[in-house]
Amino acid sequence: MKYIKRLYDWVLSWAETPYGAVALAVLAFAESSFFPIPPDVLLIALCLGMRTKAYRFALICTAGSVLGGIAGYLIGWGMWSAVDTLFFTYVPGFSEAKFEKVQGLYQDWDVWIVFIAAFTPIPYKVITITAGVFKLHLPMFIFATIIGRAARFYLVAFMIRKYGEPIREFIDKRFNILTVVFVILLVGGFYVLKLLGH
């Protein structure tokens, strides 16, 4: 959609301003509850521009995203009946079918689904809000969010800091696939351990 491309370009434009770090924090916060563009876009641009500050940008991105995740949780916990139609109608990634599917995932995986969504391309905003709706244990939600988001953003920062511009194309094309593969291996490992325990 054209408006998504315009949003994408607008997000990238902040990397060329003195307010890039502030914009990164705001974007990471907003993406955790309603904004469609992931903060990785601006994080990569800022890290490429100032590679020595890559880990600082990762910290800012993580903090903003965790706070945004808590805000999303609170929306689901206390306001969902008043705003559900608004989200289903106007927020990309939200649908009633997806909402019901996530409810099933919580029943099967509990807090693990929060970590998986925080680390992978799964729309994180859907997970944060549904976690509040379904009253997931808040401290565990925050813990899983911190681990998943920090792992994702610090991995991006590490790759940019170490390899610079040549790694940008790799991240753009293959990073999401690699995170999914990692989670599949992680979940598969836990499943094997569970089977061995019987």
CORLIN-V302629 format. One record per pair of residues at least 6 apart in sequence whose C-alpha atoms are under 8 Angstrom apart, sorted by the first residue. I is the first residue (numbers start at 1). J is the second residue. If there is no record, write none. Layout:
<<I & J> <I & J>>
This chain:
<<4 & 36> <4 & 37> <7 & 37> <8 & 37> <8 & 41> <11 & 37> <11 & 41> <11 & 42> <12 & 41> <12 & 42> <12 & 45> <14 & 20> <14 & 23> <14 & 42> <15 & 42> <15 & 45> <15 & 46> <15 & 49> <20 & 46> <21 & 46> <21 & 57> <21 & 60> <24 & 39> <24 & 42> <24 & 43> <24 & 57> <24 & 60> <24 & 61> <24 & 64> <25 & 60> <25 & 61> <25 & 63> <25 & 64> <25 & 65> <26 & 64> <27 & 35> <27 & 38> <27 & 39> <27 & 64> <28 & 38> <28 & 39> <28 & 61> <28 & 62> <28 & 64> <28 & 65> <28 & 68> <29 & 64> <29 & 65> <29 & 66> <29 & 67> <29 & 68> <29 & 69> <30 & 65> <30 & 68> <31 & 37> <31 & 38> <31 & 39> <31 & 65> <31 & 68> <31 & 124> <31 & 125> <32 & 65> <32 & 66> <32 & 68> <32 & 69> <32 & 72> <32 & 124> <32 & 125> <32 & 128> <33 & 68> <33 & 69> <33 & 71> <33 & 72> <33 & 124> <33 & 125> <33 & 126> <33 & 128> <33 & 129> <34 & 87> <34 & 91> <34 & 92> <34 & 125> <35 & 91> <36 & 91> <36 & 92> <36 & 93> <39 & 61> <40 & 153> <40 & 156> <43 & 57> <43 & 58> <43 & 61> <43 & 153> <43 & 157> <44 & 156> <44 & 157> <44 & 160> <44 & 168> <46 & 54> <46 & 57> <47 & 53> <47 & 54> <47 & 57> <47 & 157> <47 & 160> <47 & 161> <48 & 54> <48 & 160> <48 & 161> <48 & 164> <48 & 165> <51 & 160> <51 & 161> <51 & 164> <52 & 161> <54 & 157> <54 & 158> <54 & 160> <54 & 161> <55 & 154> <55 & 157> <55 & 158> <57 & 157> <58 & 150> <58 & 153> <58 & 154> <58 & 156> <58 & 157> <59 & 150> <59 & 153> <59 & 154> <61 & 153> <62 & 146> <62 & 149> <62 & 150> <62 & 153> <65 & 149> <66 & 142> <66 & 145> <66 & 146> <66 & 149> <69 & 125> <69 & 128> <69 & 129> <69 & 142> <69 & 145> <70 & 128> <70 & 142> <72 & 125> <72 & 128> <72 & 129> <72 & 132> <73 & 128> <73 & 129> <73 & 130> <73 & 131> <73 & 132> <73 & 133> <74 & 129> <74 & 132> <75 & 129> <75 & 132> <76 & 128> <76 & 129> <76 & 130> <76 & 131> <76 & 132> <76 & 133> <76 & 134> <77 & 129> <77 & 131> <77 & 132> <77 & 133> <77 & 134> <77 & 135> <78 & 132> <78 & 133> <80 & 133> <87 & 94> <88 & 94> <88 & 95> <88 & 96> <89 & 95> <93 & 123> <93 & 126> <94 & 126> <99 & 126> <99 & 130> <102 & 127> <102 & 130> <103 & 130> <103 & 134> <105 & 113> <106 & 113> <110 & 136> <111 & 136> <111 & 140> <111 & 141> <111 & 144> <112 & 144> <113 & 127> <114 & 127> <114 & 128> <114 & 141> <114 & 144> <114 & 145> <114 & 148> <115 & 144> <115 & 145> <115 & 147> <115 & 148> <115 & 149> <116 & 122> <116 & 148> <116 & 183> <117 & 123> <117 & 124> <117 & 127> <117 & 148> <118 & 124> <118 & 144> <118 & 145> <118 & 148> <118 & 149> <118 & 152> <119 & 148> <119 & 149> <119 & 151> <119 & 152> <119 & 179> <120 & 152> <120 & 176> <120 & 179> <120 & 180> <120 & 183> <121 & 176> <121 & 179> <121 & 180> <131 & 141> <156 & 171> <159 & 167> <160 & 167> <160 & 168>>
